[in-house]
Amino acid sequence: MRSFILVLSLVTVLFPPSAVAQARKDVFSSEEYAIYSAIISKHYIKDGVRLVVVTTPTCCEVSERRKEDVMPRFQYFVSAEPSPAPETLDSYVERNRTSVEVQKLFKLNVEVKIVLYKKIESLFDMIELEEDWKTFYRMFPHSNGYIRFSRAGFNRAGNEAFVSTAWMSGSLSGEGRYILLRKKDGRWNVETSITTWVS
């Protein structure tokens, strides 16, 4: 009994409830990977693509994820289309206060490689971009550039999600998107997708 109490005390000291809760909170849910897989299938798998490169950790800084910035821009682009519920955007902002590591849990018909964003960044010196992209495609043949994901925000019912993405595939080829998804019959589908920037 004494040894049990000692072990329990050590667990409490080493892994306090708040730390455990935070760890659980920072782990991607299976729903998020289903969402990202749906987005990749819809937007980023073209003919000849046999590899998808996804960077880790998730992006981006909380200052870029403020609800006051997101909602007006989304409504501007899709004024006649459904917009995310306020609670979905609240969740999106809250979940993007921290970044988490991306794991290889995607459900796709092509290979997925998870690569540190810093490693990708180090390939490009912004001077010889064409040559840098040739280096990228030598490292990741049959890919379609690389993709960055934000964390997903959800409504309370868990059937609506909001995500931002960034995709680059060349020196003058890339885009950012806000994407609204809805879950129907157990599957996530892209409801609305708007372009936020292009290069």
C-alpha positions as CSV (number, residue, x, y, z in Angstrom):
1,M,0.0,0.0,0.0
2,R,2.8,2.4,0.9
3,S,4.6,1.7,-2.4
4,F,1.3,2.3,-4.3
5,I,0.9,5.7,-2.6
6,L,4.5,6.5,-3.4
7,V,4.0,5.7,-7.1
8,L,0.8,7.7,-7.2
9,S,2.5,10.7,-5.6
10,L,5.3,10.5,-8.2
11,V,2.8,10.3,-11.1
12,T,1.0,13.4,-9.7
13,V,4.2,15.3,-9.4
14,L,5.6,14.3,-12.8
15,F,2.3,14.5,-14.6
16,P,0.0,16.9,-12.9
17,P,-3.7,16.8,-14.1
18,S,-3.2,20.1,-15.9
19,A,-0.2,18.8,-17.8
20,V,-2.2,15.6,-18.8
21,A,-5.2,17.7,-19.9
22,Q,-2.9,20.0,-21.9
23,A,-1.2,17.0,-23.6
24,R,-4.6,15.6,-24.5
25,K,-5.7,19.0,-25.8
26,D,-2.6,19.3,-28.0
27,V,-3.0,16.0,-29.7
28,F,-4.7,16.0,-33.1
29,S,-8.0,14.3,-33.0
30,S,-8.9,11.7,-35.6
31,E,-11.5,14.1,-36.9
32,E,-8.8,16.6,-37.8
33,Y,-6.9,14.1,-39.9
34,A,-10.1,13.1,-41.7
35,I,-10.7,16.8,-42.4
36,Y,-7.1,17.4,-43.7
37,S,-7.4,14.3,-45.8
38,A,-10.6,15.6,-47.4
39,I,-9.0,18.9,-48.1
40,I,-5.9,17.3,-49.7
41,S,-8.1,15.1,-51.9
42,K,-10.2,18.0,-53.0
43,H,-7.5,20.6,-53.7
44,Y,-4.0,19.2,-53.8
45,I,-3.8,15.9,-55.5
46,K,-3.4,16.4,-59.2
47,D,-2.6,14.0,-62.0
48,G,0.8,12.5,-61.5
49,V,1.0,13.3,-57.8
50,R,2.1,10.3,-55.9
51,L,3.5,12.1,-52.8
52,V,2.0,14.7,-50.5
53,V,4.4,16.7,-48.3
54,V,2.8,18.1,-45.2
55,T,4.9,20.4,-42.8
56,T,5.0,20.2,-39.1
57,P,4.1,21.8,-36.7
58,T,0.8,23.3,-37.5
59,C,0.8,27.0,-38.4
60,C,0.4,29.9,-37.6
61,E,0.8,32.5,-35.0
62,V,-2.3,33.5,-33.0
63,S,-2.0,37.1,-34.2
64,E,-2.9,35.8,-37.7
65,R,-5.9,33.9,-36.4
66,R,-8.0,36.6,-34.8
67,K,-11.7,36.2,-35.3
68,E,-12.1,39.9,-36.1
69,D,-9.8,39.3,-39.1
70,V,-11.2,36.0,-40.3
71,M,-14.9,36.5,-40.2
72,P,-15.2,39.7,-42.3
73,R,-12.8,38.3,-44.9
74,F,-14.7,35.0,-45.2
75,Q,-18.0,36.8,-45.5
76,Y,-16.6,39.1,-48.1
77,F,-15.6,36.3,-50.4
78,V,-18.7,34.2,-49.9
79,S,-21.4,36.7,-49.0
80,A,-24.2,34.5,-50.6
81,E,-22.7,31.2,-49.3
82,P,-22.8,29.6,-45.8
83,S,-20.3,31.1,-43.4
84,P,-18.8,29.4,-40.3
85,A,-20.8,29.7,-37.1
86,P,-19.4,32.1,-34.6
87,E,-18.7,29.2,-32.2
88,T,-16.7,27.5,-35.0
89,L,-14.5,30.5,-35.4
90,D,-14.2,30.8,-31.6
91,S,-12.9,27.3,-31.5
92,Y,-10.6,28.0,-34.5
93,V,-9.0,31.0,-32.7
94,E,-8.6,29.1,-29.4
95,R,-7.1,26.0,-31.0
96,N,-4.6,28.0,-33.0
97,R,-3.2,29.6,-29.9
98,T,-0.7,26.8,-29.9
99,S,0.9,24.7,-32.6
100,V,1.1,20.9,-32.4
101,E,3.2,18.3,-34.2
102,V,1.6,16.7,-37.2
103,Q,1.5,12.9,-37.3
104,K,1.2,10.4,-40.2
105,L,-2.4,9.6,-39.7
106,F,-3.9,10.8,-43.0
107,K,-6.2,8.5,-45.0
108,L,-5.1,9.0,-48.6
109,N,-4.4,6.9,-51.7
110,V,-0.9,8.5,-52.0
111,E,2.2,8.5,-49.8
112,V,2.4,11.2,-47.2
113,K,5.7,12.6,-45.8
114,I,5.7,14.8,-42.7
115,V,8.6,17.3,-42.8
116,L,9.7,19.9,-40.4
117,Y,8.8,23.4,-41.7
118,K,12.2,24.7,-40.7
119,K,13.8,22.1,-43.0
120,I,11.6,23.2,-45.9
121,E,12.3,26.9,-45.1
122,S,16.1,26.2,-45.2
123,L,15.9,25.1,-48.8
124,F,14.9,28.5,-50.1
125,D,17.2,31.5,-49.9
126,M,14.8,33.8,-51.9
127,I,17.6,34.5,-54.5
128,E,17.7,31.4,-56.7
129,L,14.2,30.2,-56.2
130,E,14.0,28.3,-59.4
131,E,17.0,26.3,-58.5
132,D,15.8,25.9,-54.9
133,W,12.5,24.4,-56.2
134,K,14.5,22.0,-58.4
135,T,16.3,20.9,-55.2
136,F,12.9,20.4,-53.5
137,Y,11.6,18.2,-56.2
138,R,14.7,16.1,-56.3
139,M,14.2,15.5,-52.6
140,F,10.4,14.9,-52.9
141,P,9.8,13.5,-56.4
142,H,6.3,13.2,-57.7
143,S,5.0,15.6,-55.1
144,N,2.9,18.7,-55.6
145,G,4.9,21.1,-53.4
146,Y,4.2,21.3,-49.7
147,I,1.1,22.0,-47.6
148,R,0.8,23.7,-44.2
149,F,-2.4,23.4,-42.1
150,S,-3.8,25.3,-39.2
151,R,-5.6,23.4,-36.5
152,A,-9.3,22.9,-37.1
153,G,-12.0,24.8,-35.3
154,F,-15.3,23.0,-34.6
155,N,-18.9,23.8,-33.8
156,R,-20.4,22.3,-30.6
157,A,-22.2,19.6,-32.6
158,G,-18.9,18.5,-34.1
159,N,-20.3,18.6,-37.7
160,E,-18.8,21.8,-38.9
161,A,-15.1,22.6,-39.2
162,F,-13.0,25.6,-40.3
163,V,-9.3,25.4,-41.4
164,S,-6.7,27.6,-43.1
165,T,-4.1,26.2,-45.5
166,A,-1.0,27.4,-47.2
167,W,0.3,25.6,-50.3
168,M,3.5,26.3,-52.3
169,S,4.6,24.4,-55.4
170,G,6.9,26.8,-57.2
171,S,8.5,30.2,-57.2
172,L,5.3,31.7,-58.6
173,S,2.8,29.0,-57.6
174,G,1.1,29.0,-54.3
175,E,-2.0,30.0,-52.4
176,G,-3.7,30.3,-49.0
177,R,-7.2,29.3,-48.3
178,Y,-9.9,29.4,-45.7
179,I,-12.0,26.2,-45.9
180,L,-15.3,25.5,-44.4
181,L,-16.3,21.8,-44.1
182,R,-19.4,20.0,-43.0
183,K,-19.8,16.4,-41.9
184,K,-22.6,14.4,-43.4
185,D,-23.2,10.6,-43.3
186,G,-19.9,10.2,-41.4
187,R,-17.8,12.0,-44.0
188,W,-16.2,15.4,-44.1
189,N,-16.9,17.4,-47.3
190,V,-15.6,20.8,-48.4
191,E,-18.6,23.2,-48.2
192,T,-16.8,26.4,-49.2
193,S,-13.2,27.3,-50.0
194,I,-11.9,30.8,-50.5
195,T,-8.5,31.9,-51.7
196,T,-6.9,34.4,-49.3
197,W,-3.6,34.9,-51.1
198,V,-1.8,33.8,-54.2
199,S,1.9,34.0,-55.4
